[in-house]
Amino acid sequence: MTQADQAAVIWPLLVFAARMQRVLTYGEVEEHTGILARSQADPLHLIHRYCEHKRYPLLNSIVVNQDTGFPGDKFPKKLEPMEFLVERARVFTYGWSVKDKPRSEDFQAARDLI
């Protein structure tokens, strides 16, 4: 499975979690998708790029380290803890249900655009 395919698998889980106003740990993403926690950085980065390109809130910001409650060191954008909390609120209140679910090709195209 390519990183773009993995991003397409992770996306609906994150949208569901956002609608429930819930953060997910990397371990929980692994449990629900089968994508190893240590292998999630690249597909989550593709989700980040896609969101930036579409001017969506950063959906990947709700995937966090179990110990810190914040995204890991590989998060593509340097944010202070308060900025993460603000971004998380934006993710939770965004109308994800009216947006089309991106396909692998969409994530691949976002990788090439930015």
C-alpha positions as CSV (number, residue, x, y, z in Angstrom):
1,M,0.0,0.0,0.0
2,T,1.4,3.4,-1.0
3,Q,1.6,6.4,1.4
4,A,-1.2,8.0,-0.6
5,D,-3.3,4.8,-0.2
6,Q,-2.6,4.9,3.5
7,A,-3.7,8.6,3.7
8,A,-7.0,7.6,1.9
9,V,-7.5,4.9,4.6
10,I,-6.8,7.2,7.5
11,W,-8.9,10.2,6.3
12,P,-12.4,8.8,7.0
13,L,-11.3,7.7,10.5
14,L,-10.0,11.3,11.2
15,V,-13.2,12.8,9.8
16,F,-15.3,10.6,12.1
17,A,-13.1,11.4,15.1
18,A,-13.4,15.2,14.3
19,R,-17.2,14.9,14.1
20,M,-17.1,13.2,17.5
21,Q,-14.7,16.0,18.7
22,R,-12.2,13.4,19.7
23,V,-8.4,13.2,19.3
24,L,-6.8,9.9,18.4
25,T,-3.4,8.5,19.4
26,Y,-1.1,7.0,16.9
27,G,-1.9,3.7,18.5
28,E,-5.6,4.1,18.0
29,V,-5.1,5.0,14.4
30,E,-3.0,1.8,14.1
31,E,-5.8,-0.3,15.8
32,H,-8.5,1.1,13.4
33,T,-6.5,1.1,10.2
34,G,-3.7,-1.5,10.6
35,I,-1.2,1.1,9.6
36,L,1.7,0.9,12.1
37,A,2.1,3.9,14.3
38,R,5.8,4.3,13.3
39,S,4.7,4.3,9.6
40,Q,2.0,7.0,10.0
41,A,4.2,10.1,9.6
42,D,4.2,10.1,5.8
43,P,0.5,9.5,5.2
44,L,-0.4,12.1,7.9
45,H,2.0,14.5,6.2
46,L,0.1,13.9,2.9
47,I,-3.2,14.7,4.7
48,H,-1.6,17.9,6.1
49,R,-0.5,18.9,2.6
50,Y,-4.0,18.2,1.2
51,C,-5.6,20.2,3.9
52,E,-3.3,23.1,3.3
53,H,-3.9,23.0,-0.4
54,K,-7.7,22.9,0.1
55,R,-7.4,25.5,2.9
56,Y,-9.1,23.1,5.3
57,P,-8.2,22.9,9.0
58,L,-5.3,20.6,9.5
59,L,-7.1,17.3,10.0
60,N,-3.9,15.5,10.9
61,S,-3.5,17.7,14.0
62,I,-6.0,15.5,16.0
63,V,-3.6,12.5,15.9
64,V,-1.5,12.8,19.0
65,N,1.2,11.2,21.1
66,Q,-0.3,9.3,23.9
67,D,2.1,10.8,26.5
68,T,2.0,14.4,25.4
69,G,-1.5,14.8,24.0
70,F,0.0,16.7,21.0
71,P,1.2,15.6,17.6
72,G,4.7,14.2,17.4
73,D,7.9,15.8,16.3
74,K,7.3,15.0,12.7
75,F,4.3,17.2,12.4
76,P,4.9,19.3,9.3
77,K,4.2,22.7,10.8
78,K,5.8,24.1,13.9
79,L,3.0,25.1,16.3
80,E,3.0,26.1,19.9
81,P,0.7,24.0,22.2
82,M,-2.0,26.7,22.3
83,E,-1.9,26.9,18.4
84,F,-2.5,23.1,18.3
85,L,-5.5,23.6,20.6
86,V,-6.9,26.3,18.4
87,E,-6.3,24.2,15.3
88,R,-8.0,21.2,17.0
89,A,-11.0,23.4,17.7
90,R,-11.1,24.4,14.0
91,V,-11.0,20.7,13.0
92,F,-13.8,19.8,15.4
93,T,-16.1,22.6,14.1
94,Y,-15.4,22.2,10.4
95,G,-18.1,20.8,8.1
96,W,-16.2,17.7,7.0
97,S,-19.4,15.8,6.1
98,V,-20.1,18.1,3.1
99,K,-16.6,17.5,1.6
100,D,-15.8,14.7,-0.8
101,K,-13.5,12.0,0.6
102,P,-10.2,12.4,-1.2
103,R,-8.8,9.5,-3.1
104,S,-5.2,8.3,-3.2
105,E,-4.7,10.3,-6.4
106,D,-5.7,13.5,-4.6
107,F,-3.1,12.9,-1.9
108,Q,-0.5,12.2,-4.5
109,A,-1.4,15.4,-6.4
110,A,-1.2,17.4,-3.2
111,R,2.3,16.0,-2.6
112,D,3.4,17.3,-6.0
113,L,1.7,20.8,-5.6
114,I,3.4,22.1,-2.4
